[in-house]
Amino acid sequence: MGKRSVVITVSDGVSAGAREDGSGDALEALLMAAGFEVTRDLVPDDSDDIVDAIERACLAADLVLTTGGTGFGLRDVTPEATGQVLEREAPGLVHAMIARGLEATPMAALTRAKAGAVGHTLVINLPGSPRGATENLEAILDIIPHALQLLSGDNKHH
């Protein structure tokens, strides 16, 4: 099972240097604690840039997380860009994240996140706030290793 991950922060403000990447930092810490190697990337809220970043990350990682651009803002295009890349969607992961998020705030229902597979890589959209991003990842972190095992071709069920 792979342990290579890429965290892609999608934010006009962070990519312009106007804001700190709190979500990327928080996700990196959580992934490292879970035993993942972490590489970071940063793109503005631009569909073509997001598609390119996800495609590049899938060549280098087993797990690709995006943070940001999943809400109802007019510049929030991460789910649409992710949808252009995904080969197989995993709506159950999104459902698990929403269920956990709804325990904290009704605003979790506004997410438009996507998750799924690109080849042997698992790609997951997370919210842009540090709290939302980490809560969503924590909701599914325990099942990610099994998903990665299956994507690697190891189909032995426990």
DAJOFEN-V209346 format. One record per run of one state. SS is the DSSP state (h for helix, s for strand, l for the rest). FROM is the first residue (numbers start at 1). TO is the last residue. If there is no record, write none. Layout:
BEGIN
ss: (SS	SS)
from: (FROM	FROM)
to: (TO	TO)
END
This chain:
BEGIN
ss: (l	s	l	h	l	h	l	s	l	h	l	s	l	h	l	s	l	h	l	h	l	s	l	s	l	h	l)
from: (1	4	11	12	16	22	34	37	44	47	61	63	68	78	86	88	90	91	105	106	111	115	119	121	127	130	152)
to: (3	10	11	15	21	33	36	43	46	60	62	67	77	85	87	89	90	104	105	110	114	118	120	126	129	151	158)
END
